[in-house]
């Protein structure tokens, strides 16, 4: 299959592969799938399986591309890495977490993460719920001070 979009190059990819040491028949988790760079590299390195997790619904197109390339060796599960134990109850041989905002989110002005592009402040990883713009424009000072991160 021809890849149709420019691909993000994962940071420290060589080091991740060096320490993960993908092996034939083993199962790995890419806990922050994003654009699938780690997943693809792991699958290319060994005849193994990768379970990919992500809460961003915009990654499904890429997940489907990788599923078409690798078949049963790849499985995508929608969710956030904080729910890892529930999303991945089976035994695995290793996992990679690339935690933070991805270039996919920063490069898309409509996602509202970028500091360099004019757009409404959105900042929702899952594209659901209250946007950052709604919070900063409607919450009182006390409500802003008392914000707690929840899942």
N, C-alpha and C positions, 0 to 999 in steps of 0.2 A: 504494500500500500504506500502511496506517495504521501508524505507528510505535507500538509497544506499551510501550516502556520510557522512563523519564526519560533524557534524553541529557546526557552530559558536554559542557560547552562548552570547546573547546580554548583554551589560552592563546595569546595573540598571533596569533589567527587572521587578523585584518585585515593584520597585518604579513607573515605567511607568504604570503598571497595577493598582496600588493603586490610582494614580492620574487621569488616564484616565477613570477608572470605566466602563469598557465595559458593555453595557446593551442590552437585547434582542431587536431586531428590529432596532437598531441604525446603523449608518454608520461611519466608521473610515477610516483614511488614514495613511498608512505607507509610508511616503514620501521618504524614503531611504531603499527600500526593501532588497537589498543585498541578504542574504541567507534566509530571511523570518522568522527569529526568533521572531521578534515582531508580525508580521502578524499571525503566527501560535498560539502564546500565546493569542492574542486577540480573535481569532476565537475559541480557546479552552475554553476561559473564559465565553463567552456568545454566544447566537444564534444571531449573528450580521453579518454585512457585512464589509469587508475590501477592500478598493481600494489601490493597491500597485503601487508605482512609482519607476522607476529606469532607468538610462540612460545606464547602463552596459549591453550589449547584452548577456553576459555570464550568467546572472541570469535567463534567460528564461527557462532553464531546471528546475530549482527549482520552478519557478512560475507555470510551467505546473504540477509539482508534487503536489503543494498545490491546484491548481485548481481541480485536480483529487480527492483530499481528501475532499474538502469543496464545490465543485460545484459552484452554483450561489452566494454563500456567499463570494466568492473571485473574484476579477477582477484585472488584471494587465494592467497598462498603461505605455508604453515606453515613457520616458522623464525625464527631470531633475527637481528637487524640486524648482528651480528658476522659473519654468513655472507653478507652482502650480495652480494659478488662471485659466489658460487656460486648464490645464489637469483635474481639478476637479471643474467644474462650479456649480455642484449641492450642496445642503445643506448637511453638515456633522456634526457629533456630537463631533469629536475630531480627533487629528492627532499626530503622533510621527515622529520626525526627529532625526536620529542618524547620524549626519554630520561628515564626515571625510573619510579617507581611511579605507576600511574594511580588516579584516584578509584574506578574499578571494583574495584580490588584493595583499596584502603583502606576502602571502604564495605562490603565483604563480610567480616564478622567471620571466617567460616570460612577465608578465605585466609590469615589470620594475619599481616597486614601492619600492622594498625591499632594505634595507641598509645592509642586511646580506647575500644576495645571489648574485652570479655573474650573471649578465644579462645586456643586453642593456637597457639604460635608456629610458623607454617608457612613462609611467605615463599618459596614456590617459584613462580616465574613460569610455568613449564611444567606445574605440578601433578604432576611426576614426580620421582623420586629421593628423596634423604634430606631430611627437613624440618629446619628450623632448630631445632625443639624436640629432635629426635633428636641433632643435633650438640651443642648446648649441654649436654644432659643425659647424653651418653655419651662424648664425646671427653675425653681428658686435657688438662691445661693445655698441654702441649707440642704436642699435635695441634691444639688451638685456635690456638695462636700460629703454627703452620706452615701454616695454611689458605691455599691459593692458589685463586683463581677460575679455573675451567676451563670449557670448553664441552663 
